[in-house]
């Protein structure tokens, strides 16, 4: 829309409200898409329906989107191959051996540590975390909701605090487009001001170490500890049961290296992909291409290691497609999420909300306002990356209001993008964390929300103080 109005906010709000009320994420996203495209078609619902279907197909017309969608399904193949080969079981045995992870605290701290170490890409972080920790958490009667929270809280917040990864490459490119000669240096300078990411990581560490929970998470943990039910009765895990129950055959070797080597190669290939696609400059590389190459390399090595054990080729192929199919629900959700993001951009939702924020702001309120607006846009659209693309061009001109505080204002935008993304049930990283943990998606959203709100409120207060002091 050339002149967006308050109506542009309704489609994402409808999608989010339906997702929370009905627990049917697919249907909710489709209804939100249909509503938005009906607005774009002059309130003609039949034309809006046709345009909705075309929008979902158009998602795959973008090479970057297609690589991310296929990457998501290929990770299912990697998980399936490492499970069937005995690699995951061997790695879990190695970790659990000699009493390494025999308590709830050690299990939750293991999950936190994995999030800190595998920082190359948020999807990888969550998926590796879930593959390793899910059987350990189940054995110790820790809820899937807790695992999903730890996967989510240590994925995007950690990745955005590290410049040499897909996140850093994307944000640095946005900053360069705004005229900054040293975007990486500026990105590093934003880290102390990326308050939500810092508070979210600190809170996750506190929860993992102390075991103290509140809100719906407390009830989920009590259920798991007292009854052994790691999932709520009636829950619908966001992952195929075939994938979660896949394991080595009786008598098959269980070798930790059959998991560690493919995952290690996947992580190592990420900066290599950024280096190659960026013609020697990591910051100019293609994140989607690097991720795609990385997971392909991991899948190839996992298949080769299993074949070296004597696995027949048809068995390797069957497991590959079984894992690929197991994560097709995630791939479909990501298509719907990308289509929703494109729809809100076409409607001008972000421009409308940002325009409201720009009108009549006092300088002292600019950091907190940028954080709040970025949070809402990320919550409504389900994408932190899309939010950065909208908000960074808005934040840069506002530096004139607070001269010399570029890092503060940009840090507020980046933190707001992560905060809103964490709260949104249509966020791709939230969806991936649910899938990685084998958790019901809406249960994950509901149990994580109080933690995200606590960190978000603390960030808002500090931004207000910093704005007054600037």
C-alpha positions in Angstrom: 0.0 0.0 0.0 1.3 3.4 -0.9 -0.3 5.0 2.1 -0.5 2.4 4.9 -3.1 2.8 7.6 -4.1 1.1 10.9 -5.7 -1.7 8.8 -2.2 -3.0 7.8 -1.6 -4.1 11.4 -4.7 -6.3 11.5 -3.5 -9.3 9.4 -0.4 -10.2 11.6 -2.4 -9.5 14.7 -5.2 -11.9 13.5 -2.6 -14.6 12.7 -1.0 -14.3 16.1 -4.3 -14.2 18.0 -5.6 -17.3 16.2 -2.3 -19.1 16.7 -2.5 -18.5 20.5 -6.3 -19.2 20.7 -6.6 -22.3 18.5 -3.0 -23.8 18.7 -3.3 -24.3 15.0 -0.3 -22.5 13.6 -0.7 -23.5 10.0 -4.4 -22.5 9.8 -3.7 -19.2 11.7 -1.0 -18.2 9.3 -3.1 -19.0 6.3 -6.0 -17.0 7.6 -3.7 -14.1 8.3 -2.3 -14.3 4.8 -5.8 -14.5 3.3 -6.9 -11.5 5.3 -3.9 -9.4 4.3 -4.2 -10.2 0.6 -7.9 -9.5 0.8 -7.0 -6.0 1.9 -4.5 -5.8 -1.0 -7.2 -6.9 -3.4 -9.7 -4.2 -2.4 -11.5 -6.4 0.0 -12.3 -9.1 -2.6 -12.0 -12.4 -0.6 -11.9 -14.6 -3.6 -9.1 -12.7 -5.3 -7.4 -12.5 -1.9 -7.5 -16.3 -1.7 -5.9 -16.7 -5.1 -3.2 -14.2 -4.3 -2.5 -16.0 -1.0 -1.8 -19.3 -2.8 0.4 -17.4 -5.3 2.3 -15.8 -2.5 3.2 -19.2 -1.0 4.5 -20.4 -4.4 6.4 -17.1 -4.9 8.4 -17.7 -1.7 10.2 -20.4 -3.5 11.0 -18.0 -6.4 13.6 -16.4 -4.2 16.8 -18.5 -4.2 17.7 -17.4 -0.6 14.3 -18.4 0.7 14.4 -21.7 -1.1 17.9 -22.5 0.3 16.7 -21.8 3.9 13.6 -24.0 3.4 15.5 -26.9 1.9 18.3 -26.4 4.5 15.6 -26.9 7.2 14.5 -30.2 5.8 18.1 -31.3 5.1 18.9 -30.8 8.8 16.2 -33.5 9.4 18.2 -35.8 7.1 21.4 -35.0 9.0 19.7 -35.8 12.4 18.2 -39.0 11.0 21.4 -40.2 9.5 23.4 -39.5 12.7 20.7 -41.2 14.8 20.4 -44.3 12.6 24.2 -44.7 12.4 24.4 -44.7 16.2 26.3 -41.4 16.2 23.7 -39.5 18.4 23.4 -42.5 20.8 27.2 -42.8 21.0 27.6 -39.1 21.7 24.9 -39.2 24.4 26.6 -42.3 25.9 29.9 -40.4 25.9 28.4 -37.4 27.5 26.4 -39.4 30.0 29.3 -41.8 30.8 31.3 -41.5 34.0 28.5 -39.4 35.5 29.1 -36.4 33.3 25.4 -35.5 32.9 23.6 -37.3 35.7 21.7 -34.4 37.2 19.1 -31.9 36.0 21.5 -29.0 36.5 24.2 -30.6 34.4 21.7 -31.4 31.7 20.4 -27.8 31.5 23.9 -26.4 31.7 24.9 -28.8 28.9 22.1 -27.3 26.7 23.2 -23.8 27.6 26.9 -24.6 26.8 25.9 -26.0 23.4 24.1 -22.8 22.6 27.3 -20.8 23.5 29.6 -23.0 21.4 27.6 -23.6 18.2 27.1 -19.9 17.4 27.5 -20.0 13.6 23.7 -19.8 12.8 20.7 -19.8 15.0 18.9 -22.7 13.3 22.0 -24.9 13.5 22.4 -23.9 17.2 18.9 -24.9 18.1 18.8 -28.1 16.0 22.1 -29.4 17.3 21.1 -28.6 20.9 17.8 -30.5 20.5 19.4 -33.5 18.9 22.0 -33.9 21.7 19.9 -32.9 24.7 16.4 -34.3 23.9 17.2 -37.9 25.0 19.1 -36.7 28.1 16.3 -34.3 29.1 13.7 -37.1 28.6 15.7 -39.5 30.7 16.0 -37.0 33.6 12.3 -36.0 33.3 12.9 -32.4 32.2 10.1 -31.0 30.2 10.4 -30.5 26.4 9.2 -26.9 27.1 12.4 -26.3 29.1 14.6 -27.6 26.4 12.8 -25.5 23.7 13.3 -22.4 25.9 17.0 -23.1 26.3 17.4 -23.8 22.5 15.7 -20.5 21.7 17.3 -18.4 24.4 20.8 -19.4 23.3 20.3 -19.3 19.5 19.5 -15.8 18.2 20.8 -13.9 21.2 24.2 -15.6 21.0 24.4 -15.4 17.2 23.7 -11.6 17.2 26.5 -11.0 19.7 29.0 -12.7 17.4 29.9 -10.7 14.2 31.5 -13.6 12.2 28.5 -15.5 11.2 25.4 -15.3 9.0 23.8 -12.7 11.3 26.9 -10.5 11.4 27.2 -10.6 7.6 23.6 -9.6 7.1 23.6 -6.7 9.6 27.0 -5.5 8.5 25.7 -5.3 4.9 22.7 -3.3 6.1 24.9 -0.8 7.9 27.2 -0.5 4.9 24.2 0.4 2.8 23.5 3.2 5.2 27.0 4.7 4.5 29.1 3.4 7.4 32.7 2.8 6.2 33.5 0.3 9.0 30.2 -1.6 9.6 31.8 -4.5 11.5 33.4 -2.1 14.0 30.1 -0.5 14.5 28.4 -3.9 14.9 30.9 -4.8 17.6 30.2 -1.4 19.3 26.5 -2.2 19.5 27.1 -5.3 21.6 27.1 -3.6 25.0 23.8 -1.9 24.0 22.1 -5.0 22.7 20.5 -5.3 26.1 17.7 -7.8 25.4 20.2 -10.3 23.9 22.5 -9.9 27.0 19.6 -10.1 29.5 18.1 -13.1 27.7 21.4 -15.0 27.8 22.0 -14.1 31.4 18.5 -15.2 32.4 18.9 -18.5 30.5 22.1 -19.1 32.4 20.4 -18.3 35.7 17.5 -20.7 35.0 19.8 -23.5 33.8 22.1 -23.2 36.9 19.4 -22.7 39.6 16.5 -24.6 38.2 14.2 -21.8 39.3 11.2 -21.4 37.1 8.0 -19.2 37.0 4.8 -19.0 35.2 3.7 -21.9 32.9 7.2 -23.2 32.8 7.0 -24.0 36.6 3.8 -26.1 35.9 5.5 -27.9 33.0 8.5 -28.8 35.0 6.4 -30.0 37.9 4.4 -32.2 35.5 7.6 -33.7 34.0 9.3 -34.3 37.4 6.3 -35.8 39.1 4.7 -37.8 36.4 7.5 -38.3 33.9 5.4 -36.7 31.1 7.9 -34.5 29.3 5.0 -33.4 27.0 1.6 -32.0 28.1 -1.1 -34.6 27.5 -2.6 -33.9 24.1 0.4 -31.9 23.0 1.4 -32.1 19.3 5.2 -32.1 19.0 6.5 -30.1 16.1 8.5 -33.0 14.7 7.8 -36.4 13.2 7.7 -39.2 15.7 9.6 -41.3 13.1 12.5 -38.9 13.4 12.5 -38.7 17.2 12.4 -42.5 17.7 14.9 -43.4 15.0 18.0 -45.1 16.4 20.7 -47.7 15.7 19.8 -51.3 15.1 20.6 -53.9 17.8 24.3 -54.7 17.9 25.2 -51.7 15.7 28.2 -49.6 16.9 27.4 -46.4 18.8 30.3 -44.1 18.0 30.3 -40.5 19.1 32.4 -39.4 16.2 29.7 -40.4 13.8 27.7 -37.4 15.2 30.5 -35.1 16.2 32.4 -35.1 12.9 29.4 -34.3 10.6 28.2 -31.6 13.0 31.7 -30.2 13.4 32.1 -30.1 9.6 28.8 -28.3 9.3 29.9 -25.7 11.8 33.3 -25.3 10.1 31.8 -25.0 6.7 29.8 -21.9 7.6 32.7 -19.4 7.7 34.2 -21.2 4.7 30.9 -20.6 2.8 30.8 -17.0 3.8 34.5 -16.5 2.8 33.9 -18.1 -0.7 30.7 -16.3 -1.5 32.1 -13.1 -0.2 35.2 -13.3 -2.5 37.5 -13.5 0.5 35.4 -11.2 2.8 33.4 -13.0 5.4 31.2 -9.9 5.9 30.1 -9.9 2.3 29.2 -13.6 2.1 25.8 -15.0 1.5 24.4 -16.4 4.7 21.7 -18.6 3.0 24.2 -20.1 0.6 26.8 -20.7 3.3 24.2 -22.4 5.5 23.0 -24.6 2.6 26.6 -25.7 1.7 27.3 -26.3 5.4 24.4 -28.7 6.0 25.0 -30.5 2.6 28.6 -31.1 3.7 27.4 -32.5 7.1 24.8 -34.7 5.5 27.4 -36.1 3.0 29.9 -36.9 5.7 27.2 -38.5 7.9 26.1 -40.7 5.1 29.7 -41.7 4.2 30.6 -42.6 7.9 27.5 -44.8 8.1 28.3 -46.4 4.8 31.8 -47.1 6.0 30.2 -49.2 8.8 28.7 -51.4 6.2 25.3 -49.8 5.8 23.6 -50.6 2.5 23.1 -47.7 0.1 19.3 -48.2 -0.1 19.1 -48.0 3.8 21.1 -44.8 3.8 18.8 -43.4 1.1 15.7 -44.4 3.0 16.8 -42.8 6.2 17.8 -39.6 4.3 14.3 -39.2 2.9 12.8 -40.2 6.2 14.6 -37.4 8.0 13.9 -35.0 5.1 10.2 -35.8 5.3 10.2 -35.6 9.1 11.0 -31.9 8.9 8.6 -31.1 6.1 6.1 -29.6 8.6 8.8 -27.1 9.5 9.6 -26.3 5.9 5.9 -25.6 5.3 5.7 -23.4 8.3 8.8 -21.5 7.1 7.1 -21.0 3.7 4.1 -19.5 5.4 6.2 -17.4 7.6 8.2 -16.0 4.6 4.9 -15.3 2.8 3.5 -13.5 5.8 6.7 -11.4 6.0 6.3 -10.4 2.3 2.6 -9.7 2.8 3.2 -7.3 5.7 6.0 -5.6 3.7 3.6 -5.1 0.8 0.9 -3.8 3.1 3.4 -1.4 4.7 2.9 -2.6 8.2 6.4 -1.8 9.3 6.4 1.6 7.7 3.1 2.5 9.4 4.3 1.5 12.8 7.6 3.2 12.4 6.0 6.4 11.2 3.9 6.5 14.3 7.0 6.2 16.4 8.9 9.0 14.6 6.2 11.6 15.2 6.9 13.8 18.2 9.6 11.8 20.0 11.7 13.5 22.6 15.4 12.7 22.4 15.4 11.0 25.8 12.8 8.5 24.6 14.4 7.6 21.3 16.3 4.5 22.4 13.4 3.0 24.3 11.0 3.9 21.5 13.2 2.2 18.8 13.4 -0.9 21.0 9.6 -0.9 21.4 8.8 -0.4 17.7 11.4 -3.0 16.6 9.9 -5.4 19.1 6.4 -4.9 17.8 7.4 -5.2 14.2 9.3 -8.4 14.9 6.4 -9.8 16.9 3.9 -9.0 14.2 5.9 -10.2 11.2 7.8 -13.1 12.9 11.1 -12.1 11.6 14.0 -10.4 13.3 16.0 -10.1 10.0 13.0 -8.4 8.3 12.7 -6.1 11.2 16.4 -5.1 10.9 15.9 -4.3 7.3 13.0 -2.0 8.1 14.3 -0.4 11.3 18.0 0.2 10.6 17.3 2.8 7.8 14.9 4.5 10.3 17.3 4.4 13.2 20.3 5.9 11.3 18.6 9.2 10.6 17.5 9.4 14.3 21.2 9.6 15.3 20.9 13.3 14.5 18.6 13.5 17.6 21.3 11.9 19.8 24.6 12.8 18.1 27.4 10.3 18.7 25.1 7.5 20.0 24.9 5.4 16.8 25.8 2.2 18.8 23.1 2.8 21.4 20.3 3.4 18.9 21.3 0.5 16.6 21.7 -1.8 19.7 18.2 -0.9 20.6 16.9 -1.9 17.2 18.8 -5.2 17.2 17.7 -6.0 20.7 14.1 -5.2 19.8 14.2 -7.4 16.8 15.3 -10.4 18.9 12.8 -9.6 21.7 9.8 -9.5 19.4 11.0 -12.5 17.5 11.2 -14.5 20.7 7.6 -13.6 21.7 6.1 -14.3 18.3 4.5 -17.7 17.6 5.1 -17.2 13.8 8.8 -16.6 14.2 11.0 -19.0 12.2 13.5 -19.3 15.1 10.7 -19.9 17.6 9.3 -22.6 15.3 12.7 -24.2 14.8 13.3 -24.3 18.6 10.0 -26.1 19.1 10.9 -28.6 16.4 14.4 -29.1 17.8 13.1 -29.9 21.2 10.2 -32.0 20.0 7.9 -29.6 21.8 4.3 -28.5 21.1 4.9 -25.1 19.5 2.2 -23.1 21.3 3.3 -24.7 24.6 6.8 -23.4 23.9 5.5 -19.9 23.1 3.4 -19.8 26.3 6.2 -21.1 28.6 8.9 -18.9 27.1 6.8 -15.7 27.1 7.3 -14.7 30.8 11.0 -15.1 30.5 11.1 -13.0 27.3 8.9 -10.3 28.9 11.1 -10.1 32.0 14.2 -9.6 29.9 12.4 -7.2 27.6 11.1 -5.1 30.5 14.6 -4.8 32.0 16.0 -3.8 28.6 13.3 -1.1 28.2 14.0 0.4 31.6 17.8 0.6 30.9 17.2 2.1 27.5 15.0 4.8 29.1 17.8 5.5 31.6 20.5 5.6 28.9 18.3 8.0 26.9 18.0 10.4 29.8 21.7 10.2 30.4 22.7 10.7 26.7 
